[in-house]
């Protein structure tokens, strides 16, 4: 069994600094794979871990990055790579890892489950043609058609042949990261915050991974692991840096489901104009006439252009609503969160149909707090925030009071 330690500490507490310290102090016979969402963090690891030489997969002698990752593992190098590349791990990588003894350090949880783009009509066609069979208990999809099928269903064939494809409620498919990859590591560290409500925690429960739950604290010049205790997070300090708008501009978000992804796709032009005008009004009147270079805005990607106020373009001001683990926006002093976050329906069903309960409110809170931390509050400076969703504001206030 993999010895997994989840380091669940609030943003800025020193999780990455602890990992760097740990890798610098570890026995040279131990090798590491550091997996992070962003390329700039790879560079940070390469520069900060001075007692060993980290390398990253590249295009090498005509091979792609996945093939180079395999070469580096076989050579027992210390490796820093991205979530995106690591998610492509196949049976060959699993076999290499099983014989290598690597320690995995996972910086932020991965997109451990993803929906697969395929229409219900195509699913029915594959079943009728005998190309796929679905296990009634596990919902796993097995490819039973031409093993070398190169049609438009090639991606479905490859996922099914890898054993990572599932069909739910007869209408949608989900890819799940192969648990054998995690089992191939004798030791793993997961660096995150609010792990209890994240999909990777549900994933660990589903595949029966056990883990120790810790936090990190700076003691003098060192970072040390301590017992996890939410009351040491000093949430009040973070809340005190946020001037959260309360007023009539929030009328567009009253109700549990307003500004949800499904609602945003259905609003008429009048409602969208109200939201757009509210954002413009907020930045100019309530956020001390914040300039485009001083703000960021997030909403559903499909409606970004419709909600972009004049003078606050999508290119300059909008960032992904699931942005995390980046310092790119650390100078922004005014933010707008035009979304009421719920877990993707298909991803939630993947866990629910396996008997794993998901907490939509805690999931939404986790995503929002990480998003908020992209601003200059990470530098200890105050910000203005427009969050018209009544539900999201209430969740944030409850979090600040340790009620959730």
Buried (B, 14 or more C-beta within 10 A) or exposed (E): EBEBBBBBBBBEBBBBBBBBBBBEEBEEEBBBBBBBBBEEBBEBBBEBBEEBEBBBBEEEEEBEBBBBBBBBBEEBBBBBBBBEBBBEBBEEBBBBBBEBBBBBBBBBBBBBBBBBEBEEEBBEEBBEEEBBBBEEEEBBBEBBBEEEBEEEBEEBBBBBBBBBBBBBEEBBBBBBBBBBBBBBBBBBBBBBBBBBBBBBBBBBBBBEBEBEEBBBBEEEEEBBBBEBEBEBBEBEEBBEBBBBBEEEBBEBBEEEEBBBBEBBEEBEEEBBEBBBBBBBBBBBEBBEEBBBEBBBBBBBEEBBEBBBBEEBEBEBBBBEBEBBBBEEBBEBBBBBBBBBBBBBBBBBBBBBBBEBEBBEBBBBBBBBBBBBBBBBBBEEEEBBBBBBBBBBBBBBEEBBEEEB
